[in-house]
Amino acid sequence: MEKSLAQPMAERDAEREQGCTGRTDKMTGMVKKIDAQGFGIIDGADGSKVPFISSDVMNRRVLEPGQKVIFSVRRVKDQAFAENVMVVGERHNWCGGT
């Protein structure tokens, strides 16, 4: 019985691992739209449409349509999501130090 319970957990761990390691890419794009709830779409430089949420924006900056951004792409079950979204040209501290 323990074995059947452990298998789904192992599968979930594998999915989580796949989504978190070695599956991110950096991209540039332009903010297409963002709604009042903080959900938005970035037009990727490669023509893709990548969704994001305001909590994935670095420095808690409010994004506006037309801003050029750079972001990481996280893939979950073949769906791309933007994270670590930053406005191009701003100074950023990736490591959290000074």
FIKOLZA-1660 file (N, C-alpha, C; in steps of 0.1 Angstrom, whole numbers, plus 5000, padded with zeros to 4 digits):
% residues 98
   i   px   py   pz ch aa at
   1 5008 4988 5000  A  M  N
   1 5000 5000 5000  A  M CA
   1 5009 5013 5000  A  M  C
   2 5020 5012 5007  A  E  N
   2 5029 5024 5008  A  E CA
   2 5034 5027 4994  A  E  C
   3 5037 5017 4986  A  K  N
   3 5043 5018 4973  A  K CA
   3 5033 5026 4964  A  K  C
   4 5020 5023 4964  A  S  N
   4 5011 5030 4956  A  S CA
   4 5010 5045 4960  A  S  C
   5 5011 5048 4972  A  L  N
   5 5011 5062 4977  A  L CA
   5 5024 5069 4973  A  L  C
   6 5035 5062 4973  A  A  N
   6 5048 5068 4970  A  A CA
   6 5049 5072 4955  A  A  C
   7 5043 5064 4947  A  Q  N
   7 5044 5066 4932  A  Q CA
   7 5039 5079 4928  A  Q  C
   8 5026 5083 4932  A  P  N
   8 5021 5096 4927  A  P CA
   8 5030 5107 4932  A  P  C
   9 5035 5106 4944  A  M  N
   9 5044 5117 4950  A  M CA
   9 5057 5118 4942  A  M  C
  10 5062 5106 4938  A  A  N
  10 5074 5106 4929  A  A CA
  10 5072 5113 4916  A  A  C
  11 5060 5110 4910  A  E  N
  11 5057 5116 4897  A  E CA
  11 5055 5131 4899  A  E  C
  12 5049 5135 4910  A  R  N
  12 5047 5150 4912  A  R CA
  12 5061 5156 4914  A  R  C
  13 5070 5150 4921  A  D  N
  13 5083 5155 4923  A  D CA
  13 5091 5156 4910  A  D  C
  14 5089 5146 4902  A  A  N
  14 5096 5147 4888  A  A CA
  14 5090 5158 4880  A  A  C
  15 5077 5161 4880  A  E  N
  15 5072 5172 4873  A  E CA
  15 5077 5185 4878  A  E  C
  16 5077 5186 4892  A  R  N
  16 5082 5198 4898  A  R CA
  16 5097 5201 4894  A  R  C
  17 5105 5190 4894  A  E  N
  17 5119 5191 4891  A  E CA
  17 5121 5195 4876  A  E  C
  18 5113 5190 4867  A  Q  N
  18 5114 5193 4853  A  Q CA
  18 5110 5208 4851  A  Q  C
  19 5100 5212 4859  A  G  N
  19 5096 5226 4857  A  G CA
  19 5105 5236 4863  A  G  C
  20 5114 5232 4872  A  C  N
  20 5123 5241 4879  A  C CA
  20 5137 5241 4876  A  C  C
  21 5142 5230 4869  A  T  N
  21 5156 5229 4866  A  T CA
  21 5159 5227 4852  A  T  C
  22 5167 5235 4846  A  G  N
  22 5171 5233 4832  A  G CA
  22 5160 5236 4822  A  G  C
  23 5149 5241 4826  A  R  N
  23 5138 5244 4817  A  R CA
  23 5134 5258 4816  A  R  C
  24 5144 5267 4820  A  T  N
  24 5141 5281 4819  A  T CA
  24 5150 5287 4808  A  T  C
  25 5145 5297 4801  A  D  N
  25 5152 5305 4791  A  D CA
  25 5150 5319 4793  A  D  C
  26 5159 5328 4789  A  K  N
  26 5157 5342 4789  A  K CA
  26 5152 5347 4776  A  K  C
  27 5142 5356 4777  A  M  N
  27 5136 5362 4764  A  M CA
  27 5134 5377 4766  A  M  C
  28 5133 5383 4755  A  T  N
  28 5129 5397 4755  A  T CA
  28 5115 5398 4749  A  T  C
  29 5108 5409 4751  A  G  N
  29 5095 5411 4745  A  G CA
  29 5089 5424 4749  A  G  C
  30 5077 5426 4746  A  M  N
  30 5070 5439 4749  A  M CA
  30 5057 5435 4756  A  M  C
  31 5054 5443 4766  A  V  N
  31 5041 5441 4773  A  V CA
  31 5030 5444 4764  A  V  C
  32 5021 5435 4761  A  K  N
  32 5010 5437 4752  A  K CA
  32 4998 5443 4760  A  K  C
  33 4995 5436 4771  A  K  N
  33 4984 5441 4779  A  K CA
  33 4985 5436 4794  A  K  C
  34 4979 5443 4803  A  I  N
  34 4978 5439 4817  A  I CA
  34 4965 5444 4822  A  I  C
  35 4958 5435 4830  A  D  N
  35 4945 5439 4835  A  D CA
  35 4946 5444 4849  A  D  C
  36 4934 5448 4855  A  A  N
  36 4934 5454 4868  A  A CA
  36 4938 5443 4879  A  A  C
  37 4936 5431 4876  A  Q  N
  37 4939 5420 4886  A  Q CA
  37 4954 5416 4885  A  Q  C
  38 4962 5422 4875  A  G  N
  38 4976 5419 4875  A  G CA
  38 4980 5408 4865  A  G  C
  39 4970 5403 4857  A  F  N
  39 4973 5393 4847  A  F CA
  39 4977 5400 4834  A  F  C
  40 4987 5395 4827  A  G  N
  40 4991 5402 4815  A  G CA
  40 4997 5392 4805  A  G  C
  41 4999 5398 4793  A  I  N
  41 5005 5390 4782  A  I CA
  41 5017 5398 4777  A  I  C
  42 5028 5391 4774  A  I  N
  42 5040 5397 4768  A  I CA
  42 5041 5391 4754  A  I  C
  43 5043 5400 4744  A  D  N
  43 5046 5395 4730  A  D CA
  43 5061 5392 4730  A  D  C
  44 5065 5380 4729  A  G  N
  44 5079 5376 4729  A  G CA
  44 5085 5380 4716  A  G  C
  45 5098 5382 4716  A  A  N
  45 5106 5386 4704  A  A CA
  45 5105 5375 4694  A  A  C
  46 5102 5363 4698  A  D  N
  46 5101 5352 4688  A  D CA
  46 5087 5350 4683  A  D  C
  47 5078 5359 4686  A  G  N
  47 5064 5359 4682  A  G CA
  47 5054 5352 4691  A  G  C
  48 5060 5346 4702  A  S  N
  48 5051 5339 4711  A  S CA
  48 5043 5349 4720  A  S  C
  49 5033 5344 4726  A  K  N
  49 5025 5352 4736  A  K CA
  49 5027 5345 4749  A  K  C
  50 5033 5352 4759  A  V  N
  50 5037 5346 4771  A  V CA
  50 5029 5353 4783  A  V  C
  51 5021 5345 4790  A  P  N
  51 5013 5351 4801  A  P CA
  51 5023 5354 4813  A  P  C
  52 5019 5364 4821  A  F  N
  52 5026 5367 4834  A  F CA
  52 5016 5372 4844  A  F  C
  53 5020 5372 4857  A  I  N
  53 5012 5379 4867  A  I CA
  53 5021 5389 4874  A  I  C
  54 5014 5399 4880  A  S  N
  54 5022 5410 4886  A  S CA
  54 5032 5406 4896  A  S  C
  55 5029 5395 4903  A  S  N
  55 5039 5390 4914  A  S CA
  55 5052 5385 4908  A  S  C
  56 5052 5383 4895  A  D  N
  56 5064 5378 4888  A  D CA
  56 5073 5390 4882  A  D  C
  57 5068 5402 4885  A  V  N
  57 5076 5414 4881  A  V CA
  57 5086 5418 4891  A  V  C
  58 5098 5419 4887  A  M  N
  58 5109 5423 4897  A  M CA
  58 5107 5437 4901  A  M  C
  59 5112 5440 4913  A  N  N
  59 5111 5454 4920  A  N CA
  59 5097 5459 4921  A  N  C
  60 5087 5450 4920  A  R  N
  60 5073 5453 4922  A  R CA
  60 5069 5465 4914  A  R  C
  61 5075 5466 4902  A  R  N
  61 5072 5477 4893  A  R CA
  61 5059 5475 4886  A  R  C
  62 5051 5485 4884  A  V  N
  62 5039 5484 4876  A  V CA
  62 5042 5485 4861  A  V  C
  63 5038 5475 4854  A  L  N
  63 5041 5475 4840  A  L CA
  63 5030 5481 4832  A  L  C
  64 5034 5486 4820  A  E  N
  64 5024 5493 4812  A  E CA
  64 5026 5487 4798  A  E  C
  65 5015 5486 4790  A  P  N
  65 5016 5482 4776  A  P CA
  65 5026 5490 4768  A  P  C
  66 5034 5483 4760  A  G  N
  66 5044 5490 4752  A  G CA
  66 5058 5490 4758  A  G  C
  67 5059 5486 4771  A  Q  N
  67 5073 5486 4777  A  Q CA
  67 5080 5473 4772  A  Q  C
  68 5093 5475 4769  A  K  N
  68 5102 5464 4765  A  K CA
  68 5107 5458 4778  A  K  C
  69 5106 5444 4779  A  V  N
  69 5110 5437 4791  A  V CA
  69 5119 5425 4787  A  V  C
  70 5126 5421 4797  A  I  N
  70 5134 5408 4796  A  I CA
  70 5128 5399 4807  A  I  C
  71 5127 5386 4805  A  F  N
  71 5121 5377 4815  A  F CA
  71 5126 5363 4813  A  F  C
  72 5124 5355 4823  A  S  N
  72 5127 5341 4822  A  S CA
  72 5114 5334 4818  A  S  C
  73 5116 5323 4811  A  V  N
  73 5104 5315 4807  A  V CA
  73 5105 5302 4815  A  V  C
  74 5094 5300 4822  A  R  N
  74 5092 5287 4830  A  R CA
  74 5082 5279 4822  A  R  C
  75 5086 5267 4819  A  R  N
  75 5077 5258 4812  A  R CA
  75 5071 5247 4821  A  R  C
  76 5058 5247 4821  A  V  N
  76 5051 5237 4829  A  V CA
  76 5042 5229 4819  A  V  C
  77 5044 5216 4818  A  K  N
  77 5036 5208 4809  A  K CA
  77 5035 5215 4795  A  K  C
  78 5046 5219 4789  A  D  N
  78 5047 5225 4776  A  D CA
  78 5040 5238 4775  A  D  C
  79 5036 5245 4786  A  Q  N
  79 5030 5258 4786  A  Q CA
  79 5041 5268 4791  A  Q  C
  80 5043 5279 4784  A  A  N
  80 5053 5289 4789  A  A CA
  80 5047 5299 4797  A  A  C
  81 5054 5303 4808  A  F  N
  81 5049 5314 4817  A  F CA
  81 5061 5323 4819  A  F  C
  82 5059 5336 4819  A  A  N
  82 5070 5345 4822  A  A CA
  82 5071 5347 4837  A  A  C
  83 5084 5348 4841  A  E  N
  83 5087 5351 4855  A  E CA
  83 5100 5359 4856  A  E  C
  84 5102 5366 4867  A  N  N
  84 5114 5375 4868  A  N CA
  84 5114 5386 4857  A  N  C
  85 5102 5391 4855  A  V  N
  85 5100 5401 4845  A  V CA
  85 5106 5415 4849  A  V  C
  86 5115 5420 4840  A  M  N
  86 5121 5433 4843  A  M CA
  86 5121 5442 4831  A  M  C
  87 5119 5455 4833  A  V  N
  87 5119 5465 4823  A  V CA
  87 5133 5466 4817  A  V  C
  88 5135 5466 4804  A  V  N
  88 5148 5467 4798  A  V CA
  88 5153 5481 4801  A  V  C
  89 5166 5482 4804  A  G  N
  89 5173 5495 4807  A  G CA
  89 5173 5498 4822  A  G  C
  90 5166 5491 4830  A  E  N
  90 5167 5494 4844  A  E CA
  90 5179 5486 4850  A  E  C
  91 5184 5491 4861  A  R  N
  91 5195 5484 4868  A  R CA
  91 5189 5474 4877  A  R  C
  92 5194 5462 4876  A  H  N
  92 5188 5451 4885  A  H CA
  92 5199 5444 4892  A  H  C
  93 5195 5440 4904  A  N  N
  93 5204 5432 4913  A  N CA
  93 5199 5418 4913  A  N  C
  94 5205 5409 4905  A  W  N
  94 5201 5395 4905  A  W CA
  94 5203 5387 4917  A  W  C
  95 5213 5390 4925  A  C  N
  95 5217 5382 4936  A  C CA
  95 5211 5387 4949  A  C  C
  96 5205 5398 4950  A  G  N
  96 5199 5403 4962  A  G CA
  96 5209 5410 4971  A  G  C
  97 5222 5412 4967  A  G  N
  97 5232 5419 4975  A  G CA
  97 5232 5433 4972  A  G  C
  98 5242 5440 4976  A  T  N
  98 5243 5455 4974  A  T CA
  98 5253 5457 4963  A  T  C
% end
